[in-house]
Amino acid sequence: MPFAPEMPFIKIAVLENAFEAQLLISMLVQYDIPHRVRSYHDTAYNGLYQLQKGWGEIYSPLDFRQQILDAIADLRSQPIDAHDYEPEN
């Protein structure tokens, strides 16, 4: 489905943590899904809102909503083992 620049972005979901956000962003970039991510981190409150509301939000045009929700559900259903990931240098 071609992306029209005039398509408005809407809030799709709340992201639980930075790790989930990074994995999701990688998937969306790979599949050319337009998106914006907004972190709840606020330096004035030292991340207090992230403890209450989640890490942040993902925005995208409505046409991509279900694809993003499916990707988030897939990410959340996978067990995460920190030993599987090497830090980038």
Phi, psi and omega in degrees: 000122180292146180264126176263126184303336182277358179293126180288146177270137177235160177289127181260314184197164172265133179265141187280325184201172183295325180296313178299318180299315181296317179296317180295315179302317179301317179296316183293321177295316180302321183261014178053043177264120181294138183200163171221144179240136178236119177277146175276357184298132178228117183298331180296330181248012175052043176078013182304319182293332178293330177289330183268322191249351187108176185288319183177197184229154174244133179240146178195165173297150183306325182300339182257002185306307185295323178298318181290317178298321177296320179295319178295316179299320179295315178299317184287340180272348181272134174292141182251126177241115183300337180287346180282347186242129178262139177294144178280141178251000000 
